[in-house]
Amino acid sequence: MREETGLRIDEAAWKRASYATDNRSYVSYVMVATSSEVRLARQLEEEEVEILSLDHCLKEAVEYPQLYAPDFLQVVGAAKATLNIP
């Protein structure tokens, strides 16, 4: 996070939302965290930081599933559950 955005998010704020494995030795974790400093994130020239709205993403994924990776709904659903977002 710090490398990409310049934000330093405390390690304790991160929660594992989900993970995937390829049935060998590779495991990929999806981590989520919240921060009140998100609007301070470093931006590329002329590029805005897009704030992830979980409800909006879920609605869009249901309406336009062809635009999303097949496991997107599971990842966003797990993130909402982990962060206790209804």
Secondary structure, DSSP 8 states (H G I E B T S, - for coil): -HHHHS----GGG-EEEEEEE-SSS-EEEEEE---TTGGG----TT-------HHHHHHHHHH-GGGS-TTHHHHHHHHHHHTT--
